[in-house]
Amino acid sequence: MTAVMVVLAMAAALLATVFGYVGWRDRRRVSSDDDPAVLRAARAERHRRAAEREHAQHDGWNNGGHGFTG
């Protein structure tokens, strides 16, 4: 009987820890999403990465070697 109570207490402690962590993480995420500087930096990073992908796929010269097509 005592072993069952210990297992249940450990499970309850684990669930409380998980729920507490998820709540803390979500509060941090919401507060950082409200910051305009964070939003601007994230948007700039997305644009920079998209430009890098675009440049890597097509840099103005076609694959056949017939000059600039872009």
Secondary structure by P-SEA (a helix, b strand, c coil): caaaaaaaaaaaaaaaaaaaaaaaaaaaaaaaaacaaaaaaaaaaaaaaaaaaaaaaccccccccccccc
